[in-house]
Amino acid sequence: MKSQLESEPATGNEPPKSFGRRLKFIGPGLIVAATGVGAGDFIMASIAGADYGWALMWAVLVGAAIKLLLSEGIGRWYLASGQTFLQGWHSLGWWATGYLGIYTVIFGIVYGAAVPAVSALVLTALFPGSIFWLWAVLSGLAGFIFVWFGRFGFLEKAMTVLVGVMFVTVVGSAIVIMFNIGQSDYSLAPSVPEGSFIRILGIIGGVGGTITLTCYSYWIHAKGWKGKKWIPMMRFDITSAYIITAIFAVSILIIAAELLFGTGQTIEGNEGLVGLADTYGERFGDPARWALLVGIWAAVFTSILGPWHGISYIFADLVRLIQDHRRKTVTSHESISEKDTSFRIYLAWMTFPPMLLLFLERPLLMVLAYGVLGAIFMPLLSIGLLYLLNSKKVEPAYRNGKINNVLLVLVVLLFLFLGGGELVDAISG
């Protein structure tokens, strides 16, 4: 039995035209957006609210806008050229492909340990007295089983449910707190409070995205969107998704601002998310605390399902490119499925070896390597999009305009600054 990626398109041959019908077709963008709304985004939004009230809400929104800009470029490249982002990236040279391959392998180990650990942190807060490492192992196994047996259609439905849970719990908590505590006098005018510059860059970078953005082309293909005629639908899809992302981030900022701003309490690290929920529970009771923790867990679990599926596709596509080079043949990326051997090898790589890191107190070398490679990935991604979306491989009507080019250059400069800071921290720390 073929996977949904290899069978008939999930959404038909013709893109929808009306607003109502387009709403029914939303899917890949929701997956990539939900995948990016992990603990890191929540932590950065919480820090912004706790330290500066509502003053840095604009920075959270700029971070979501950057993610939208990059994701739209990846989707437009695929639909206009018929090539996945990795195929376009490969045209930069084997150095680029080799870098992405090394980054993907290390990403699987470090990310595969980190996110299930955050999931376990939230679950132990939900169920006091339970075993941390057991929840971490079960979280990774859940992602493995869902992706191994579920296929894209199941992933899409699961992500939709999780986003719904996040919306009800997190946004609902923000609404509750606004109606009950909102006594502070806040200004929504964009500002840069004294001493906040580095924090602003971190907030924008934290909401900026990672390698998971490159998975968008695979999820578009799995949805059945092929050809330039789907570009308007893709833009609607990804824009809608990041509006939802921005709402989540702003909601967390509001909760942190109303609960912690001016109290002297701060949010630092993954434990801070649990502390934020504890403070919320002190004000509104245990059911409210439990609901917020469920929302945070849903956000974290989407950051398991999405990469477990999407990065496995990237790895399978990478293996296909290497095999084509050795055989001096050209095979289509459409031949890749969730049953592909290389897809499943990487899925296992993200799940089982990282479990060993849960029993190591300081896996410094792997974390350092991940930090070094990750610090230069986002500017390289932006530079790659600048090259690809201005090349003759894309018809003039679908190439970047001046505004897109200027924005991508600014993103490159931003992430070079952030990447430099991260490299210094990683090497010195």
Backbone torsions as a table, in degrees:
resi	resn	phi	psi	omega
1	MET	NA	127.5	-178.5
2	LYS	-78.0	151.8	175.9
3	SER	-74.5	168.7	-179.7
4	GLN	-64.2	-26.9	179.2
5	LEU	-65.0	-31.4	-176.4
6	GLU	-95.2	-13.8	-175.2
7	SER	-95.3	-158.5	-175.2
8	GLU	-64.9	149.6	179.1
9	PRO	-56.8	144.3	-175.6
10	ALA	-75.3	-18.2	-171.4
11	THR	-122.9	11.8	179.9
12	GLY	89.1	-179.1	-173.0
13	ASN	-93.2	-25.4	-174.8
14	GLU	-110.4	131.9	179.4
15	PRO	-70.3	149.3	179.1
16	PRO	-72.0	153.8	-178.6
17	LYS	-108.5	-38.3	-174.7
18	SER	-82.7	158.0	179.6
19	PHE	-60.3	-45.2	-178.2
20	GLY	-61.8	-43.6	-179.6
21	ARG	-70.2	-34.7	178.5
22	ARG	-63.9	-35.5	177.9
23	LEU	-58.2	-36.2	-178.7
24	LYS	-72.2	-19.4	-176.5
25	PHE	-93.7	-8.3	-179.0
26	ILE	-58.8	136.9	-179.8
27	GLY	-170.4	-67.5	-177.2
28	PRO	-58.3	-40.4	178.7
29	GLY	-63.8	-38.0	178.8
30	LEU	-63.6	-36.7	179.5
31	ILE	-66.8	-48.5	-177.2
32	VAL	-68.3	-35.2	178.6
33	ALA	-69.6	-46.0	-179.7
34	ALA	-64.5	-35.9	177.3
35	THR	-60.8	-38.2	-178.6
36	GLY	-78.0	-18.8	-179.6
37	VAL	-85.5	71.3	179.7
38	GLY	-102.3	-162.5	-177.9
39	ALA	-62.0	-36.3	-178.7
40	GLY	-59.7	-44.4	179.1
41	ASP	-64.5	-41.9	-179.4
42	PHE	-66.2	-39.7	-179.3
43	ILE	-63.7	-46.7	-177.7
44	MET	-64.6	-40.5	177.5
45	ALA	-66.0	-37.1	178.6
46	SER	-65.7	-42.6	179.0
47	ILE	-61.5	-42.8	179.8
48	ALA	-59.4	-45.0	-179.2
49	GLY	-69.1	-42.6	-177.7
50	ALA	-67.3	-37.8	-174.9
51	ASP	-88.2	-31.6	-171.3
52	TYR	-132.0	11.8	-178.9
53	GLY	64.9	-131.8	-179.6
54	TRP	-94.1	3.4	-170.8
55	ALA	-63.7	-27.1	-176.6
56	LEU	-107.0	19.9	177.3
57	MET	-58.8	-34.9	179.6
58	TRP	-61.4	-34.7	-179.2
59	ALA	-67.9	-38.4	176.4
60	VAL	-62.2	-41.8	-179.9
61	LEU	-68.1	-37.2	177.1
62	VAL	-64.0	-39.4	177.5
63	GLY	-60.2	-43.2	177.1
64	ALA	-64.8	-37.1	179.6
65	ALA	-65.4	-36.8	177.2
66	ILE	-63.5	-44.2	178.9
67	LYS	-62.3	-39.4	177.1
68	LEU	-62.8	-45.4	-179.6
69	LEU	-58.2	-46.7	-177.9
70	LEU	-69.6	-42.2	-179.0
71	SER	-65.9	-40.6	177.8
72	GLU	-62.0	-39.2	177.9
73	GLY	-63.8	-40.9	178.4
74	ILE	-65.3	-43.5	178.7
75	GLY	-66.0	-41.7	-179.9
76	ARG	-65.5	-39.6	177.6
77	TRP	-58.8	-46.7	-177.2
78	TYR	-64.5	-47.5	-176.1
79	LEU	-71.5	-31.2	-178.7
80	ALA	-83.6	-29.2	-175.8
81	SER	-106.9	-22.1	-175.8
82	GLY	79.9	7.7	-179.8
83	GLN	-114.1	145.7	173.7
84	THR	-68.8	166.3	179.6
85	PHE	-61.4	-37.3	-179.0
86	LEU	-63.4	-38.6	177.1
87	GLN	-62.9	-41.7	176.3
88	GLY	-66.9	-43.0	178.3
89	TRP	-58.9	-38.4	-179.2
90	HIS	-63.0	-28.3	179.7
91	SER	-67.3	-15.3	175.7
92	LEU	-73.2	-17.8	-179.7
93	GLY	128.9	164.2	-178.9
94	TRP	-66.9	-24.0	177.0
95	TRP	-60.5	-40.7	-179.2
96	ALA	-68.3	-43.2	179.1
97	THR	-64.8	-41.8	179.0
98	GLY	-63.6	-41.4	177.8
99	TYR	-60.4	-47.5	-178.3
100	LEU	-64.4	-35.3	178.3
101	GLY	-64.3	-45.9	178.7
102	ILE	-63.5	-44.1	-179.9
103	TYR	-60.6	-42.2	-178.4
104	THR	-63.8	-41.8	-179.5
105	VAL	-64.1	-46.7	-179.7
106	ILE	-69.5	-38.8	177.7
107	PHE	-55.7	-42.7	-178.0
108	GLY	-58.8	-40.7	-178.3
109	ILE	-72.0	-52.0	-173.7
110	VAL	-71.2	-48.1	-179.8
111	TYR	-65.8	-37.6	-179.8
112	GLY	-63.7	-21.5	175.5
113	ALA	-93.7	-38.3	-171.4
114	ALA	-69.8	-48.4	-173.2
115	VAL	-71.3	-43.3	173.2
116	PRO	-59.2	-30.9	177.4
117	ALA	-66.9	-40.1	177.0
118	VAL	-65.8	-40.8	176.5
119	SER	-58.4	-43.1	179.4
120	ALA	-64.7	-36.9	178.3
121	LEU	-59.6	-44.5	-179.8
122	VAL	-69.5	-40.5	-178.0
123	LEU	-67.6	-35.7	176.5
124	THR	-69.1	-27.6	174.5
125	ALA	-72.9	-35.1	177.6
126	LEU	-70.5	-36.2	-176.8
127	PHE	-125.2	80.9	-177.7
128	PRO	-55.8	140.4	179.4
129	GLY	93.2	-10.9	178.8
130	SER	-78.4	168.5	-172.5
131	ILE	-93.1	123.8	-176.1
132	PHE	-59.4	-54.5	-174.4
133	TRP	-64.1	-30.2	178.8
134	LEU	-67.4	-43.3	176.7
135	TRP	-62.8	-38.2	179.6
136	ALA	-63.6	-45.1	179.0
137	VAL	-64.2	-44.3	-179.9
138	LEU	-64.6	-34.5	178.7
139	SER	-65.1	-45.7	177.0
140	GLY	-63.8	-41.8	178.6
141	LEU	-63.9	-37.1	179.0
142	ALA	-62.0	-45.2	176.9
143	GLY	-60.6	-42.1	179.3
144	PHE	-60.9	-48.5	-176.8
145	ILE	-67.4	-42.8	-179.6
146	PHE	-59.4	-43.7	-176.9
147	VAL	-77.1	-39.0	-178.2
148	TRP	-61.0	-42.5	-175.4
149	PHE	-104.0	-18.1	-167.1
150	GLY	-84.4	-34.0	-175.6
151	ARG	67.1	175.9	-173.4
152	PHE	-63.9	-42.9	-177.8
153	GLY	-57.6	-41.1	178.4
154	PHE	-68.7	-40.8	178.2
155	LEU	-57.7	-45.0	-179.0
156	GLU	-60.9	-44.9	179.8
157	LYS	-66.4	-42.5	-179.4
158	ALA	-63.4	-42.2	179.4
159	MET	-64.2	-39.3	179.4
160	THR	-62.2	-42.8	178.6
161	VAL	-63.8	-45.6	-178.8
162	LEU	-63.8	-39.9	177.1
163	VAL	-64.0	-39.1	176.2
164	GLY	-60.8	-42.7	177.3
165	VAL	-61.7	-45.0	179.0
166	MET	-60.3	-42.7	-177.2
167	PHE	-63.7	-46.4	-177.5
168	VAL	-65.7	-44.3	-173.4
169	THR	-80.5	-50.9	-174.9
170	VAL	-74.1	-52.6	179.3
171	VAL	-65.5	-38.8	177.0
172	GLY	-60.8	-39.7	178.4
173	SER	-64.3	-39.5	178.2
174	ALA	-63.9	-40.6	178.8
175	ILE	-64.8	-43.6	179.2
176	VAL	-59.4	-46.3	-176.0
177	ILE	-69.2	-32.1	178.2
178	MET	-66.2	-39.4	-178.5
179	PHE	-76.0	-20.6	-174.3
180	ASN	-106.5	-26.6	-175.2
181	ILE	-121.6	-17.8	-167.6
182	GLY	-56.7	72.7	-179.9
183	GLN	-103.0	-17.3	-175.3
184	SER	-73.7	151.0	179.6
185	ASP	-95.4	102.8	-177.5
186	TYR	-108.0	151.2	173.2
187	SER	-112.1	133.0	178.4
188	LEU	-90.0	-0.7	179.3
189	ALA	-66.4	132.7	179.1
190	PRO	-55.7	133.4	-179.3
191	SER	-148.3	163.6	176.7
192	VAL	-125.7	90.0	-179.1
193	PRO	-58.9	152.6	-179.3
194	GLU	-57.7	130.8	178.8
195	GLY	80.3	8.7	-174.0
196	SER	-101.8	0.2	-170.6
197	PHE	-59.8	-49.9	-179.3
198	ILE	-64.2	-38.2	178.2
199	ARG	-63.3	-39.1	178.6
200	ILE	-61.4	-45.3	179.2
201	LEU	-61.7	-39.3	178.0
202	GLY	-65.8	-38.8	178.2
203	ILE	-64.6	-46.9	179.3
204	ILE	-63.4	-43.5	178.5
205	GLY	-67.0	-37.4	-179.3
206	GLY	-66.2	-28.1	178.5
207	VAL	-98.2	10.3	-173.5
208	GLY	-81.9	-30.5	179.0
209	GLY	115.4	169.7	-178.2
210	THR	-138.3	-158.5	180.0
211	ILE	-60.3	-22.2	-178.5
212	THR	-62.7	-21.9	176.9
213	LEU	-59.6	-33.7	-176.9
214	THR	-70.4	-11.7	178.4
215	CYS	-74.1	-13.3	-173.3
216	TYR	-56.9	-39.7	-178.2
217	SER	-64.4	-33.9	179.0
218	TYR	-70.4	-38.1	179.9
219	TRP	-73.3	-32.5	173.2
220	ILE	-61.9	-45.3	179.6
221	HIS	-63.8	-42.5	179.4
222	ALA	-62.2	-30.0	178.8
223	LYS	-73.8	-18.7	179.2
224	GLY	98.8	14.4	179.5
225	TRP	-89.4	117.6	-178.3
226	LYS	-137.1	130.4	174.9
227	GLY	99.3	163.1	-174.6
228	LYS	-63.9	-24.5	-178.5
229	LYS	-65.3	-16.6	-179.9
230	TRP	-90.3	-2.7	-177.7
231	ILE	-60.0	-45.1	176.6
232	PRO	-58.6	-40.5	178.3
233	MET	-66.5	-40.0	178.4
234	MET	-59.8	-43.7	-179.6
235	ARG	-65.2	-38.4	176.6
236	PHE	-64.2	-42.7	-178.9
237	ASP	-61.3	-52.0	-174.1
238	ILE	-73.6	-34.2	177.9
239	THR	-66.4	-45.0	177.8
240	SER	-59.2	-41.8	-177.7
241	ALA	-63.6	-41.4	-177.0
242	TYR	-81.8	-17.7	167.9
243	ILE	-64.9	-43.1	176.8
244	ILE	-63.0	-42.6	177.8
245	THR	-57.6	-46.3	-179.5
246	ALA	-62.5	-38.9	179.0
247	ILE	-62.0	-42.5	178.2
248	PHE	-60.9	-49.5	-177.1
249	ALA	-62.8	-42.8	178.9
250	VAL	-64.1	-37.9	179.2
251	SER	-61.6	-43.8	178.4
252	ILE	-64.6	-40.5	178.1
253	LEU	-60.3	-43.2	-179.9
254	ILE	-62.3	-44.6	-179.8
255	ILE	-60.5	-47.6	-178.9
256	ALA	-65.7	-40.3	-178.9
257	ALA	-63.6	-45.5	-176.6
258	GLU	-71.1	-31.3	-177.5
259	LEU	-88.4	-36.9	-166.7
260	LEU	-117.8	-22.5	-175.7
261	PHE	-61.8	126.1	179.1
262	GLY	86.1	-1.6	-178.9
263	THR	-93.3	-14.9	-175.9
264	GLY	90.8	-10.4	177.0
265	GLN	-80.2	147.4	-178.9
266	THR	-127.1	164.8	176.2
267	ILE	-114.7	116.2	177.6
268	GLU	-137.2	130.3	175.8
269	GLY	76.2	176.0	-178.8
270	ASN	-62.9	-32.2	-179.8
271	GLU	-62.8	-23.8	-179.2
272	GLY	-63.2	-30.1	178.2
273	LEU	-65.0	-40.8	177.5
274	VAL	-67.5	-39.9	177.9
275	GLY	-62.8	-37.3	177.2
276	LEU	-63.0	-43.3	178.0
277	ALA	-65.2	-36.6	178.4
278	ASP	-63.7	-43.1	178.6
279	THR	-63.7	-39.9	177.7
280	TYR	-62.3	-41.7	179.6
281	GLY	-65.1	-33.0	177.9
282	GLU	-63.4	-31.0	-179.2
283	ARG	-83.4	-38.6	-169.6
284	PHE	-121.4	2.9	175.9
285	GLY	100.8	165.3	-177.3
286	ASP	-61.8	-40.1	178.2
287	PRO	-59.1	-38.2	178.6
288	ALA	-66.6	-42.6	176.9
289	ARG	-59.9	-45.8	-178.5
290	TRP	-61.3	-42.4	-179.4
291	ALA	-63.0	-43.0	-179.9
292	LEU	-66.2	-39.9	177.2
293	LEU	-63.2	-37.9	177.0
294	VAL	-61.8	-41.6	177.9
295	GLY	-63.7	-42.0	177.7
296	ILE	-64.2	-42.6	178.6
297	TRP	-62.4	-41.4	178.7
298	ALA	-59.3	-40.4	178.0
299	ALA	-63.8	-41.6	-179.8
300	VAL	-67.8	-40.5	-176.8
301	PHE	-69.6	-30.4	173.1
302	THR	-63.3	-29.4	178.1
303	SER	-79.4	-2.7	168.5
304	ILE	-94.9	-53.1	-176.2
305	LEU	-59.7	-46.9	-175.9
306	GLY	-60.2	-56.8	179.0
307	PRO	-65.2	-36.5	178.8
308	TRP	-56.8	-37.7	179.8
309	HIS	-84.6	-52.8	-171.2
310	GLY	-69.6	-44.7	-178.6
311	ILE	-69.3	-28.0	174.4
312	SER	-63.7	-35.3	175.0
313	TYR	-66.1	-42.1	178.0
314	ILE	-59.5	-45.2	180.0
315	PHE	-62.7	-42.9	179.1
316	ALA	-63.7	-38.5	177.3
317	ASP	-66.6	-38.3	177.2
318	LEU	-62.4	-45.0	177.8
319	VAL	-62.1	-39.6	178.4
320	ARG	-61.1	-42.7	178.8
321	LEU	-62.5	-42.4	179.6
322	ILE	-65.1	-43.2	179.3
323	GLN	-64.4	-39.2	177.0
324	ASP	-62.8	-38.6	179.7
325	HIS	-65.3	-42.2	-179.0
326	ARG	-69.1	-39.1	-177.5
327	ARG	-87.0	-8.5	-176.3
328	LYS	57.0	43.8	177.8
329	THR	-127.1	170.0	176.4
330	VAL	-129.3	115.9	177.8
331	THR	-115.8	153.9	-176.3
332	SER	-80.1	145.2	174.4
333	HIS	-64.3	-16.0	179.6
334	GLU	-69.4	-13.7	178.3
335	SER	-76.1	-13.4	-178.6
336	ILE	-79.2	137.8	176.3
337	SER	-139.3	173.0	177.3
338	GLU	-67.3	-12.8	176.8
339	LYS	-93.5	-2.5	178.8
340	ASP	-60.5	138.5	-176.6
341	THR	-58.5	-44.5	-178.7
342	SER	-67.3	-33.4	175.5
343	PHE	-60.0	-47.1	-175.9
344	ARG	-74.4	-30.0	175.7
345	ILE	-62.7	-45.4	-179.0
346	TYR	-69.5	-35.8	176.6
347	LEU	-58.0	-43.0	176.7
348	ALA	-68.2	-35.6	179.2
349	TRP	-62.0	-39.0	179.1
350	MET	-73.6	-19.5	-172.5
351	THR	-97.6	-51.5	-166.5
352	PHE	-92.7	-52.3	177.8
353	PRO	-56.4	-37.3	179.1
354	PRO	-61.7	-21.3	179.4
355	MET	-61.2	-27.7	179.0
356	LEU	-66.0	-30.9	179.7
357	LEU	-66.2	-22.4	179.4
358	LEU	-66.0	-20.9	-178.5
359	PHE	-102.2	2.2	176.3
360	LEU	-104.5	134.4	-176.1
361	GLU	-78.1	-33.0	-175.5
362	ARG	-143.0	78.7	177.6
363	PRO	-77.7	63.5	-167.4
364	LEU	-65.6	-41.3	-174.2
365	LEU	-61.6	-45.5	-178.7
366	MET	-66.3	-42.0	179.5
367	VAL	-64.9	-40.4	178.6
368	LEU	-62.5	-45.9	179.8
369	ALA	-62.2	-41.8	178.2
370	TYR	-62.9	-42.2	-179.6
371	GLY	-64.8	-40.7	179.9
372	VAL	-65.2	-47.6	-179.4
373	LEU	-67.7	-39.5	-178.6
374	GLY	-69.3	-29.6	-177.9
375	ALA	-65.7	-25.6	-178.9
376	ILE	-107.1	1.2	-177.3
377	PHE	-71.1	-47.5	-174.7
378	MET	-63.8	-43.7	175.1
379	PRO	-63.9	-35.0	177.2
380	LEU	-66.0	-39.0	176.7
381	LEU	-60.8	-44.4	179.9
382	SER	-65.4	-42.0	178.1
383	ILE	-64.1	-40.8	177.9
384	GLY	-60.3	-42.5	178.2
385	LEU	-67.0	-37.2	176.2
386	LEU	-59.0	-43.9	-179.9
387	TYR	-68.2	-51.5	-173.3
388	LEU	-66.4	-42.2	-174.8
389	LEU	-83.9	4.1	170.9
390	ASN	-118.0	7.7	-176.2
391	SER	-92.1	168.7	179.3
392	LYS	-73.9	-4.8	177.5
393	LYS	-72.5	-13.2	178.6
394	VAL	-118.5	133.6	178.6
395	GLU	-59.8	147.3	-176.1
396	PRO	-50.8	-37.2	-177.0
397	ALA	-65.1	-20.6	-175.2
398	TYR	-113.7	7.7	175.0
399	ARG	-77.8	170.5	178.4
400	ASN	-65.5	142.9	168.9
401	GLY	-89.3	178.4	-177.6
402	LYS	-62.2	-39.7	-178.2
403	ILE	-64.4	-45.3	178.6
404	ASN	-59.8	-42.1	-179.3
405	ASN	-64.4	-43.5	179.1
406	VAL	-62.8	-43.3	-179.4
407	LEU	-63.8	-40.8	179.2
408	LEU	-65.9	-38.1	176.5
409	VAL	-62.2	-42.1	178.0
410	LEU	-64.1	-38.0	177.5
411	VAL	-64.5	-41.0	177.5
412	VAL	-58.3	-48.0	-179.3
413	LEU	-63.0	-41.4	179.2
414	LEU	-60.4	-49.2	-175.9
415	PHE	-74.9	-25.3	171.8
416	LEU	-63.9	-40.7	177.4
417	PHE	-64.4	-49.2	179.9
418	LEU	-64.0	-41.9	-179.7
419	GLY	-63.6	-39.3	177.5
420	GLY	-61.7	-43.0	177.8
421	GLY	-63.9	-39.8	-180.0
422	GLU	-67.5	-38.8	178.0
423	LEU	-62.2	-44.2	179.2
424	VAL	-61.6	-43.9	179.6
425	ASP	-63.5	-42.5	-177.5
426	ALA	-66.0	-41.9	-177.4
427	ILE	-72.7	-40.4	-177.7
428	SER	-80.0	-25.4	-175.3
429	GLY	-89.9	NA	NA
